[in-house]
Amino acid sequence: MTIPTLALDLGGTRMRGALVWPDGTVTDRVVEPTPRDQPCANALHQLMLVVAADAGAEGFDSVVVGVPGRVDYVAGRLEYAPNLPPGWRDELDVESLSSAIGRPVSLANDGDLAAVGEALFGAGQPHRDVVYVTFSTGVGAGVVLDGQLVRARRSLGEIGHTVLVRADEDGAAATVEALASGTALDR
């Protein structure tokens, strides 16, 4: 019997949850606004409960949390995420989340997860090398080379914070994210 993984995606605007099966099938998808006025653990736990209730008796045994920022994979924690509510960064570590959710939790950069998903189950499927770039509330990327995610201690694809122009007319650095993210394009 196969058991799915509960996948949670924290975004600056929306949070998503779903069950992901070993063959890449996604079921019990839930999308909610990111609640900027409550602790991260509460928001994640509520989202998990909604997905689990939709899943019924099938259940899940592990949780993967995708975050829009730089992840220290060795320490199992989020280091930098300017698009998440203030204070959430300090709550996003494997130990705290596992304790709050009551299941083993893996924490990963959302661009890294998207690259792996696209390489295994999407348009990148026939290729061993895949670069995935995402433009949403922020800008990120993930790289798969020879079928393996490229990462070291930290997530690799935080390209959104790459400085393109040292100072714009207001004296602020112009980054890829400041100029090309969904939020920037809305402005």
LINJOTA-V995381 format. One record per run of one state. SS is the DSSP state (helix for helix, strand for strand, loop for the rest). FROM is the first residue (numbers start at 1). LEN is the number of residues. If there is no record, write none. Layout:
SS:FROM:LEN / SS:FROM:LEN
This chain:
loop:1:3 / strand:4:7 / loop:11:3 / strand:14:7 / loop:21:5 / strand:26:8 / loop:34:6 / helix:40:19 / loop:59:1 / strand:60:8 / loop:68:2 / strand:70:3 / loop:73:4 / strand:77:4 / loop:81:7 / helix:88:4 / loop:92:1 / strand:93:1 / helix:94:8 / loop:102:2 / strand:104:6 / helix:110:12 / loop:122:8 / strand:130:6 / loop:136:3 / strand:139:7 / loop:146:2 / strand:148:2 / loop:150:4 / strand:154:1 / loop:155:4 / helix:159:3 / loop:162:1 / strand:163:3 / loop:166:8 / strand:174:2 / helix:176:5 / loop:181:1 / helix:182:5 / loop:187:1
